Amino acid sequence: MASKAITIGVGIPMIIVGALMAWLWGSIEGVYQNQIELIGSTIGILGVVFFISGLFYTKEPVMH
């Protein structure tokens, strides 16, 4: 029932890019370190949201 396209195609790459931005690029940047860490963290958090929404996505409505 999960959408692999959303989970694997969007969620995981956003988590990886956000983490690399916040940790690697943010740590070597001098002037804009706080802004780069904020943007990287935001991308990572949005990646987690997309990952979780991809797990719960269904094409058919669930009727109980």
Buried (B, 14 or more C-beta within 10 A) or exposed (E): EEBEEBBEEBBBEBBEBBBBBBBEBBEEBEEEEEEBBBBBBEBBEBBBEBBEBBBEBEEEEEEE
